[in-house]
Amino acid sequence: MKIILVSIIFGLPTTVLANVEADALFLACLKLAGPYNYDCDGRVLVSPGYMASPCNCYSSAFLASYVDCINSAKNGNKERALKSLVTNCAESNTRHDLSTNYLKKTYLNETNNFIESTSYNNKTVTSNPLRFPQAQIDLYFRSYRSKTYSTYSSQLYGGLMNAYFAAILAIATISNFFRRCTPGFVQRMSRYRSVLWVRQHFANPALISYKHNIPVKWGPINMSLPTRAQGWVLAGYLCMFIIFMFIKYDVFEGNVTYSTKKIQLLRCVAERSGILAVSQFPLLFVFAGRNNFLLWVTGLSYDTMNVYHRWLARLMTTGAFIHVICFTLYFQSRHYYPNIFQVQYIRFGASAITAACLIMFFSLRHFREHFYEVFLTFHWALVIAFTATIWHHLKKAGHIEWLYAAVAIWAFDRAMRLAKIALNGVTVRGNAELHPQNLIKMKVHYTNFWRPKAGSYVFVHFLNLWGFWESHPFSVYPSFVEGEENVLVLCMRVRKGKTRKIQNYLEKQPYWFKSMPLFIDGPYGHAFPIQNSESIVFISGGIGFTAMYSYACNLKHLGGRRQMKFIWAIRNYENTETFKEELSYLSNNRDINLVLYITNETGSSQSSLHIHEKKAAENSEEEIKEKTLEIINQNNIQINYGRPNIESIINTAIEEAPGSIGFAVCGPERMNDDVRLYGTRYMGKGKGRVDVFIEAFNW
């Protein structure tokens, strides 16, 4: 069985290459022997493109000339080249009774009738087959082999770039299997210095220095750099693209298909860059999809998949841009420009690259952060426009099979989204309530066919507001309040866009409360295996509380088997009122040590929302503080003032941990990067393995 598998793996490229040479031999001999004035009983002499004319298919002189050319060639699959002519005549609806045996018999019958092609002036009809000089046959074969091999190698390299990511995902899958199924083995492996060095210097840190979630700015452009592990993966991918763009071009003087080396090189580079770009379509759509089984198999986060999606899109657009530039220069060199735009598929190609460049522009972090709805709307519209135009371009240019695969992936993802909305009860009701400190808390009654797990999130469509087609992601967890067994809880911080519209809508409602119709698309997300650590520290900031709370709830059943610390940093007291039910639930477990950091105790009056101002007549700031302190005292919460010292917290926790320890964080960008930095720096100080898990939702 293994021998068969190896034979398939290593034999397939050889077989394909043999077919390429056979196609080159067919084209070379067709173009070499075809354009002569053969006797063919008055049939049509010319046929467009790479098709044998009706005259050729019925002329014994041409058929014998073609077979002699095939036999004289030094390379190529000769039998397949004969079959190609038989197929060609049949596909052109010219002659359906040809066979390779008939071609061979015709050649034998005409053996004594050959004349040298150099002695024939092509001005009169000839019934004699032609014999071409060996040098001319070799030149034609090399010319067409260069052309067909350029296409073959471009497809091969595009496939290898896909295979590269398949290998990366396979490694991630194996790693995920060991982390989840054999945690003891992973713990033992972590004790080796080499493993620790790889984790500290190769995998865990930010790509350059400190910043990962914090954007790096270059003038008006800002973007998040990948982590170091992501960076190595992307560096390998980029190197493959660069190498493949520069190798295996057979460019030479005298090529019969191109008048100059410059024109030949422009055509080859244009084709190579275009095929490499097109071949990345399936991966591009896989990494963008929500219903991506690779998330579950590999254990990679949706954030990581999005990083790969963005960089693949950038590289694909770069390849497409090179494709356009080279073809523009190619058409200019052959004096086709600008009349080439009269060709429909060329116009579609120009429209596709325009859409791709606009997608890149509107996908800049500035638009995603400050104008998310604008980004989302333009992204959808432009992706649809790009897919439609590139579809029509590739139907004529070729290689549309890559797009078929991508569209199939997209259709599956959309079908799964609709199925999840249906399973959640189609239209469900969400009770939204406006809270102080820019917070909205929503409780959703749903079908209960699934229960939220650690790290779960859903995409919500708000049906009674403009833009109902938009979906927005929110962390979700179950309500543990008595009587709310079929209730999901999600919270959102008011920012620009949709959440601001919801806030304005709720402010007009009595008691700032309203039941709203929703579509719930979910669940999504995967839980990182923090339960394998003997000690666990949750660090959250602001609304990041919800993500860490879902993990803490999931681990609560472990009881005395784990030492857990839950740290929550907030600006003001009022947030504890919003999450009093959650704090009460956590405090019932004595093994969870709750620590609260109030970072802006005196700034409450300046940072509150309009809702706080409206309630000021009924509840003074002192009354809010009293209620908050009551919640804190009832739930045995340790309270600190000021910002948490992340370095001190992590260093102390690692030193005091009796064994392995895991840190999970969800908060502001700086908090996330601090945990990554210091968790990685102090990994070697622990008595066991130190893990750092970051839930950034950096989409």
C-alpha positions in Angstrom: 0.0 0.0 0.0 2.8 2.4 0.9 4.6 1.6 -2.3 1.4 2.4 -4.3 1.0 5.7 -2.4 4.6 6.7 -3.0 4.3 5.8 -6.6 1.2 8.0 -7.0 2.8 11.0 -5.1 6.1 10.9 -7.1 4.7 9.5 -10.3 1.9 12.1 -10.8 4.2 15.1 -11.5 6.2 12.9 -14.0 3.0 11.9 -15.8 1.8 15.5 -16.0 5.2 16.6 -17.3 5.1 13.9 -19.9 1.6 15.2 -21.0 3.1 18.7 -21.2 5.8 17.5 -23.5 3.2 15.6 -25.6 1.1 18.8 -25.9 4.2 20.8 -26.9 5.0 18.1 -29.5 1.5 18.2 -30.8 1.4 22.0 -31.1 4.9 22.2 -32.6 4.2 19.7 -35.4 0.7 21.1 -36.0 2.1 24.6 -36.4 5.1 23.4 -38.4 3.2 21.1 -40.8 -0.1 22.8 -40.9 0.2 26.0 -42.8 1.0 24.4 -46.2 -1.2 24.1 -49.3 -2.1 20.4 -49.2 -4.4 18.7 -51.7 -7.7 18.1 -49.8 -10.5 18.0 -52.3 -11.5 21.6 -52.0 -12.2 21.6 -48.2 -11.7 24.7 -46.0 -8.0 25.4 -45.7 -7.9 27.4 -42.5 -9.2 26.8 -39.0 -8.8 29.3 -36.1 -6.6 28.8 -33.1 -4.8 25.6 -32.2 -7.2 23.4 -34.2 -6.5 21.3 -37.3 -8.3 22.5 -40.3 -10.8 20.3 -42.2 -8.3 20.2 -45.0 -5.6 18.9 -42.7 -7.8 16.2 -41.1 -8.6 14.7 -44.5 -5.3 15.2 -46.3 -3.1 12.2 -46.3 -0.2 14.4 -47.2 -0.6 16.5 -44.0 -1.3 13.5 -41.8 1.9 11.8 -43.1 3.9 15.1 -42.6 2.6 15.4 -39.1 3.5 11.8 -38.2 7.0 12.2 -39.7 7.5 15.3 -37.6 6.4 13.4 -34.5 8.7 10.5 -35.2 11.7 12.9 -35.9 11.3 14.7 -32.6 14.0 13.9 -30.0 11.7 14.3 -27.0 8.0 14.1 -26.1 5.3 11.5 -25.7 4.8 10.5 -29.3 1.8 8.3 -28.8 -0.1 11.0 -26.9 0.8 13.5 -29.6 -0.8 11.3 -32.2 -3.9 10.9 -30.0 -4.0 14.7 -29.6 -4.5 15.1 -33.3 -7.2 12.5 -33.4 -9.0 14.3 -30.6 -8.4 17.7 -32.2 -10.0 16.7 -35.4 -13.0 15.3 -33.6 -13.5 18.3 -31.3 -13.4 20.6 -34.3 -16.3 18.6 -35.7 -14.1 17.9 -38.7 -13.5 14.2 -38.7 -14.6 11.6 -36.2 -13.2 8.4 -37.8 -9.5 9.1 -37.3 -7.4 6.8 -35.1 -3.7 6.5 -34.2 -3.5 3.3 -36.3 -4.9 5.1 -39.3 -2.3 7.8 -38.9 0.5 5.2 -38.8 -0.9 3.4 -41.8 -1.1 6.6 -43.7 2.5 7.4 -42.9 3.7 4.0 -44.1 1.7 4.3 -47.3 3.3 7.7 -48.0 6.9 6.8 -47.0 8.2 6.9 -50.6 6.4 10.1 -51.5 8.1 12.6 -49.1 9.7 15.8 -50.4 11.9 18.2 -48.5 10.0 21.2 -47.2 12.8 23.5 -48.2 12.3 22.6 -51.9 8.5 23.4 -51.8 7.5 27.0 -52.3 3.9 26.6 -51.0 2.5 28.3 -54.1 0.9 25.2 -55.6 -1.2 22.4 -54.2 0.9 19.4 -53.1 -0.2 15.9 -52.7 3.2 14.9 -51.3 4.0 14.9 -47.6 6.7 17.2 -46.4 9.8 16.3 -44.5 11.2 19.1 -42.3 14.8 19.7 -41.2 15.7 18.3 -37.8 16.9 21.7 -36.6 13.5 23.2 -37.5 11.6 20.5 -35.7 13.8 20.9 -32.6 13.3 24.7 -32.6 9.5 24.4 -32.9 9.4 21.8 -30.2 11.5 23.9 -27.8 9.4 27.0 -28.5 6.1 25.3 -27.7 7.6 23.3 -24.9 8.7 26.6 -23.4 5.2 27.9 -23.7 3.4 24.8 -22.3 6.0 24.2 -19.6 5.5 27.8 -18.4 1.9 27.1 -17.8 2.5 23.7 -16.2 5.2 25.0 -13.9 3.0 28.0 -12.8 0.2 25.6 -11.9 2.7 23.3 -10.1 4.2 26.2 -8.1 0.7 27.5 -7.2 -0.1 24.0 -5.9 3.1 23.9 -3.9 2.2 27.1 -2.2 -1.1 25.5 -1.2 0.8 22.4 -0.1 3.0 24.6 2.1 0.1 25.8 4.1 -1.3 22.3 4.1 1.9 21.2 5.8 1.7 24.1 8.3 -1.8 23.1 9.2 -0.9 19.5 9.5 1.9 20.4 12.0 -0.6 22.6 13.9 -3.0 19.6 14.0 -0.4 17.3 15.4 0.6 19.8 18.0 -3.1 20.4 18.9 -3.6 16.7 19.3 -0.7 16.3 21.7 -1.7 19.3 23.7 -5.2 18.1 24.2 -4.9 14.4 24.4 -1.4 13.9 26.0 -0.9 16.9 28.3 1.5 15.0 30.5 3.8 14.3 27.5 3.7 18.0 26.6 4.5 19.0 30.2 7.5 16.7 30.2 8.8 18.0 26.8 8.6 21.6 28.1 11.4 20.8 30.6 14.0 20.6 27.8 16.0 23.7 27.3 15.7 23.5 23.5 11.9 23.4 23.7 11.9 26.4 26.1 14.3 28.3 23.8 12.1 27.7 20.8 9.0 28.8 22.6 10.7 31.9 24.1 12.5 33.1 20.9 10.8 31.4 18.0 7.1 31.0 18.7 5.5 33.1 21.4 6.9 36.7 21.1 5.6 39.4 18.9 7.3 39.5 15.5 9.5 42.6 16.3 10.1 43.7 19.9 6.9 44.2 21.8 3.9 45.1 19.6 1.4 42.7 18.3 -2.1 43.9 19.3 -0.9 47.5 19.5 -0.8 48.7 15.9 2.5 49.8 14.3 2.1 53.1 12.4 3.8 54.3 9.2 2.4 57.8 8.6 -1.3 57.4 7.8 -1.0 53.6 7.6 -1.2 51.5 10.7 -1.4 47.7 11.0 -0.9 44.9 13.5 2.2 42.9 13.0 1.9 39.1 13.3 3.3 37.1 16.1 6.7 35.5 15.6 5.3 32.1 14.9 2.9 33.6 12.3 5.8 35.7 10.9 7.9 32.6 10.3 5.0 30.9 8.5 4.4 34.0 6.3 8.1 34.5 5.7 8.3 31.0 4.2 5.3 31.6 2.1 6.6 34.9 0.8 10.0 33.4 0.0 8.2 30.7 -2.0 6.4 33.3 -4.0 9.6 35.3 -4.7 11.6 32.2 -5.7 8.8 30.8 -7.9 8.6 34.2 -9.7 12.2 34.0 -10.8 12.9 30.4 -11.8 12.3 28.0 -14.7 11.8 30.3 -17.6 13.2 29.0 -20.9 13.7 32.3 -22.7 15.9 32.2 -25.9 16.5 33.9 -29.2 14.7 32.5 -32.2 11.6 31.4 -30.4 9.0 30.9 -33.1 6.1 32.0 -30.9 7.6 35.3 -29.9 9.6 37.8 -31.9 11.9 38.9 -29.1 13.2 37.6 -25.8 11.7 40.7 -24.1 8.2 39.8 -25.3 8.6 36.1 -24.3 9.8 37.0 -20.8 7.0 39.5 -20.3 4.4 36.9 -21.4 6.0 34.2 -19.1 6.2 36.5 -16.0 2.6 37.7 -16.7 1.3 34.2 -16.9 3.3 33.0 -13.8 2.2 35.8 -11.6 -1.4 35.5 -12.6 -1.6 31.8 -12.1 0.2 32.0 -8.7 -2.4 34.7 -7.7 -5.4 32.7 -8.9 -4.2 29.5 -7.3 -4.4 31.1 -3.8 -8.2 31.6 -4.1 -9.2 28.4 -2.2 -6.9 29.2 0.7 -8.0 32.8 0.8 -11.7 31.8 1.2 -10.9 29.0 3.7 -9.0 31.3 6.0 -11.8 33.9 5.8 -14.7 31.5 6.6 -16.4 31.3 9.9 -17.3 27.7 9.5 -13.8 26.5 9.1 -13.2 23.0 10.4 -9.5 23.7 10.5 -10.1 26.0 13.5 -11.2 22.9 15.5 -8.7 20.5 14.0 -5.6 22.7 14.3 -6.5 24.6 17.5 -5.5 27.9 15.7 -7.6 30.9 16.6 -9.8 32.8 14.2 -7.5 35.7 14.7 -4.6 33.7 13.3 -6.7 32.6 10.4 -7.5 36.2 9.7 -3.8 37.1 9.8 -3.1 34.5 7.1 -6.2 35.6 5.1 -5.0 39.3 5.0 -1.4 38.4 4.0 -2.6 36.0 1.4 -4.9 38.7 0.0 -2.0 41.2 -0.1 0.3 38.7 -1.9 -2.4 37.6 -4.3 -3.1 41.3 -5.2 0.6 41.8 -5.7 0.7 38.9 -8.0 -2.3 40.2 -9.9 -0.7 43.6 -10.2 2.5 42.2 -11.6 0.3 40.2 -14.0 -1.4 43.4 -15.2 1.8 45.4 -15.6 3.6 42.7 -17.5 0.6 42.0 -19.8 0.3 45.8 -20.4 3.9 46.0 -21.5 3.5 42.8 -23.6 0.5 44.2 -25.4 2.4 47.5 -26.0 5.4 45.6 -27.4 3.1 43.7 -29.8 1.2 46.9 -30.7 -2.1 45.6 -29.3 -2.5 48.4 -26.8 -4.9 50.1 -26.2 -7.1 48.3 -28.7 -6.8 45.2 -26.5 -9.6 46.6 -24.3 -12.1 45.9 -27.0 -11.7 42.2 -26.0 -14.3 41.4 -23.3 -12.3 39.1 -21.0 -9.5 41.7 -20.9 -12.0 44.3 -19.7 -13.2 41.9 -17.0 -9.6 41.4 -15.9 -9.1 45.1 -15.6 -12.3 45.4 -13.6 -11.1 42.6 -11.3 -7.8 44.1 -10.5 -9.5 47.4 -9.8 -11.9 45.7 -7.3 -8.9 43.9 -5.7 -7.0 47.1 -5.1 -10.1 48.8 -3.7 -10.6 45.8 -1.3 -7.0 46.3 -0.1 -7.6 50.0 0.4 -10.8 49.7 2.4 -9.4 46.8 4.4 -6.8 49.1 6.1 -7.0 49.0 9.9 -8.1 52.6 9.9 -11.3 51.7 8.2 -11.9 48.5 10.2 -11.4 50.4 13.5 -13.2 53.7 12.9 -15.7 52.9 10.1 -16.4 49.2 10.6 -19.8 49.3 8.9 -18.3 51.1 5.9 -15.5 48.6 5.7 -18.0 45.7 6.0 -20.3 47.0 3.3 -17.5 47.9 0.9 -15.8 44.6 1.5 -18.9 42.6 0.7 -19.7 44.6 -2.4 -16.2 44.6 -3.8 -15.6 40.9 -3.1 -18.8 40.1 -5.0 -17.7 42.4 -7.9 -14.2 40.9 -7.9 -15.5 37.3 -7.9 -17.9 38.0 -10.7 -15.4 39.8 -12.9 -12.5 37.4 -12.3 -15.0 34.5 -13.1 -15.7 36.0 -16.6 -12.0 36.7 -17.1 -10.9 33.2 -16.2 -13.6 31.5 -18.3 -11.6 32.7 -21.3 -8.1 33.0 -19.9 -8.2 29.6 -18.2 -7.5 28.2 -14.7 -11.1 28.8 -13.5 -10.9 25.5 -11.5 -9.2 27.4 -8.7 -12.2 29.8 -8.5 -14.7 26.9 -8.6 -13.0 25.5 -5.5 -13.1 28.9 -3.8 -16.8 29.6 -4.6 -17.7 26.1 -3.3 -16.0 26.9 0.0 -17.8 30.2 0.2 -21.2 28.6 -0.6 -20.6 26.0 2.2 -19.8 28.7 4.7 -22.9 30.7 3.8 -25.1 27.6 4.0 -23.8 26.7 7.4 -24.5 30.3 8.6 -28.1 30.0 7.5 -28.4 26.6 9.1 -27.1 27.9 12.4 -29.5 30.9 12.3 -32.4 28.4 11.7 -31.3 26.0 14.5 -31.1 29.0 16.9 -34.8 29.6 16.2 -34.6 32.0 13.3 -35.9 35.2 14.8 -35.1 35.2 18.6 -35.7 38.0 21.1 -32.9 39.7 23.0 -33.6 41.8 26.0 -31.2 44.7 25.8 -30.5 47.0 28.7 -28.3 50.1 28.8 -25.8 50.3 31.7 -23.4 52.9 32.9 -19.9 53.2 31.5 -20.8 52.6 27.8 -22.1 49.1 28.3 -25.1 47.3 26.9 -26.1 43.9 28.4 -28.3 41.6 26.4 -30.0 38.4 27.4 -31.2 36.2 24.5 -33.8 33.5 24.7 -32.8 30.8 22.2 -33.6 27.1 21.3 -31.0 25.6 23.7 -29.8 23.1 21.1 -26.3 24.0 22.2 -24.7 25.3 25.3 -22.0 28.0 25.2 -18.5 26.7 26.0 -15.4 28.5 26.9 -14.3 30.9 24.2 -17.7 30.8 22.4 -18.9 33.8 20.4 -21.8 34.5 18.1 -22.5 36.9 15.3 -25.7 38.9 15.8 -28.0 40.6 13.3 -30.1 43.4 14.8 -33.3 43.2 12.7 -35.1 46.4 13.8 -32.2 48.7 12.9 -30.9 49.8 9.6 -28.1 47.6 8.4 -29.8 44.4 9.6 -27.7 42.4 7.0 -24.6 43.2 9.0 -23.5 40.8 11.7 -21.3 41.7 14.7 -19.4 39.3 16.9 -19.8 39.1 20.7 -18.6 36.7 23.3 -21.4 34.7 24.8 -21.9 32.7 28.0 -24.9 31.0 29.7 -26.9 32.7 32.4 -26.7 31.0 35.8 -29.6 33.0 37.2 -32.5 30.8 38.4 -35.2 30.6 35.7 -32.9 31.6 32.9 -31.7 28.2 31.9 -32.3 28.9 28.1 -30.7 32.3 28.1 -27.5 33.5 26.5 -25.8 36.6 27.8 -23.7 38.9 25.7 -22.3 42.4 26.5 -21.1 45.1 24.3 -19.2 48.3 24.8 -20.6 51.3 23.0 -18.3 52.6 20.3 -19.0 54.1 16.9 -21.3 52.5 14.4 -23.9 49.8 15.3 -23.4 49.9 19.1 -23.8 53.6 19.1 -27.1 53.2 17.2 -28.3 50.7 19.7 -27.4 53.0 22.5 -29.4 55.9 20.9 -32.3 53.5 20.4 -32.3 52.3 24.0 -32.1 55.8 25.4 -35.5 56.5 23.9 -37.1 53.5 25.6 -38.7 53.4 29.0 -36.1 52.4 31.6 -33.5 52.2 28.8 -34.7 48.6 28.2 -36.1 47.0 25.0 -36.7 43.5 23.6 -35.2 43.3 20.1 -35.6 40.7 17.3 -32.3 39.1 16.3 -30.7 36.6 14.1 -28.1 34.5 16.1 -25.4 33.0 13.9 -23.3 30.7 16.0 -21.8 29.2 18.0 -18.2 29.8 16.9 -14.9 29.8 18.6 -12.6 27.2 20.2 -11.4 26.9 23.7 -7.6 27.0 24.3 -6.5 24.1 26.6 -5.8 26.2 29.7 -7.4 23.5 31.9 -4.2 21.4 31.5 -2.4 23.9 33.7 -2.3 23.3 37.5 -2.5 27.0 38.2 -4.5 29.4 36.2 -4.5 33.2 36.1 -7.2 35.1 34.2 -6.4 38.7 33.3 -9.2 40.8 31.8 -9.7 44.5 31.1 -13.0 46.2 30.6 -15.4 44.3 28.4 -12.8 41.5 28.1 -14.3 40.3 31.3 -16.9 38.4 29.3 -14.4 36.2 27.4 -12.4 35.3 30.5 -15.6 34.7 32.5 -16.7 32.0 30.0 -13.4 30.2 30.7 -13.7 30.6 34.4 -17.3 29.2 34.4 -16.1 26.2 32.3 -13.3 25.4 34.8 -15.4 26.0 37.9 -16.4 22.3 38.1 -12.7 21.3 38.6 -13.0 22.6 42.2 -9.9 22.1 44.4 -7.9 20.5 41.5 -6.9 24.0 40.3 -5.7 27.2 41.8 -7.4 30.0 39.9 -7.0 33.8 40.1 -9.4 36.1 38.2 -8.1 39.7 37.7 -10.4 42.3 36.3 -9.2 45.9 35.6 -11.9 48.5 35.1 -12.0 52.3 35.1 -14.9 52.9 37.5 -17.1 51.3 40.1 -20.2 51.1 38.0 -19.1 48.1 35.9 -19.5 45.8 38.9 -23.2 46.6 39.0 -23.5 45.5 35.4 -21.8 42.1 36.2 -23.0 41.6 39.7 -24.6 38.2 38.7 -21.4 37.0 37.2 -19.3 38.1 40.1 -21.6 36.4 42.5 -21.4 33.1 40.6 -17.6 33.1 40.5 -17.4 34.0 44.2 -19.3 30.8 45.1 -16.2 28.9 44.3 -13.6 29.3 47.0 -10.8 28.2 44.7 -11.2 31.3 42.5 -9.5 34.3 43.9 -11.2 37.5 42.5 -9.1 40.6 42.3 -10.5 43.9 41.1 -8.4 46.9 39.9 -10.1 50.3 39.8 -7.9 52.4 37.5 -9.8 55.7 37.5 -11.5 56.0 40.8 -11.8 59.8 40.7 -12.7 60.0 37.0 -16.1 58.5 37.2 -18.1 61.7 36.6 -16.1 62.5 33.4 -16.3 59.1 31.8 -19.9 58.1 32.4 -22.4 57.9 29.6 -25.6 60.0 29.1 -27.4 57.2 30.9 -25.4 58.0 34.1 -26.2 61.7 33.7 -29.9 60.9 33.4 -29.9 58.8 36.5 -27.9 61.4 38.4 -31.0 62.8 40.0 -31.9 59.5 41.6 -28.5 58.0 42.3 -25.6 60.1 43.3 -22.0 59.0 42.7 -21.7 58.1 46.4 -24.7 55.9 46.2 -23.3 54.0 43.3 -20.0 53.5 45.1 -21.9 52.2 48.2 -23.8 49.7 46.0 -20.5 48.7 44.3 -18.7 48.2 47.6 -21.6 46.2 48.9 -21.3 43.9 45.8 -17.6 43.6 46.4 -17.9 42.8 50.1 -20.7 40.3 49.5 -18.6 38.4 47.0 -15.3 38.6 48.9 -13.5 40.4 46.1 -10.0 41.9 46.7 -10.0 45.5 45.5 -6.9 47.5 44.4 -6.6 51.0 43.0 -4.6 52.0 39.9 -3.4 50.0 36.9 -2.3 46.4 37.4 1.4 45.8 37.2 1.4 43.0 34.7 5.1 42.2 35.0 4.8 41.8 38.8 1.6 39.8 38.6 3.1 37.3 36.1 6.5 37.0 37.7 5.0 36.4 41.2 2.4 33.9 39.9 5.1 31.9 38.1 7.4 31.8 41.1 4.6 30.8 43.5 3.0 28.2 41.2 3.7 24.6 42.5 3.8 23.3 38.9 2.5 24.3 35.5 0.7 27.6 35.1 -1.4 29.1 32.4 -2.2 32.8 31.8 -5.3 33.8 29.8 -5.9 37.4 28.9 -8.5 39.5 27.1 -8.4 43.2 27.4 -7.0 46.4 25.8 -4.2 46.1 23.3 -1.4 47.1 25.7 -2.6 44.6 28.3 -2.6 41.8 25.8 0.9 42.6 24.6 2.2 43.0 28.2 1.0 39.5 29.1 2.6 38.1 26.0 5.9 39.9 26.7 6.2 39.0 30.4 4.7 35.6 30.1 7.3 34.7 27.5 10.2 36.4 29.3 9.6 34.5 32.6 8.8 31.1 31.1 12.1 29.7 32.3 11.4 30.6 36.0 8.5 28.2 36.5 8.5 24.8 38.1 6.5 23.5 35.2 5.3 24.6 31.8 4.2 28.2 31.4 1.4 28.9 28.8 0.1 32.2 27.5 -3.3 32.4 25.8 -4.5 35.6 24.3 -8.1 36.2 23.3 -7.7 39.4 21.3 -10.6 39.3 18.8 -8.4 41.3 16.5 -10.5 40.9 13.4 
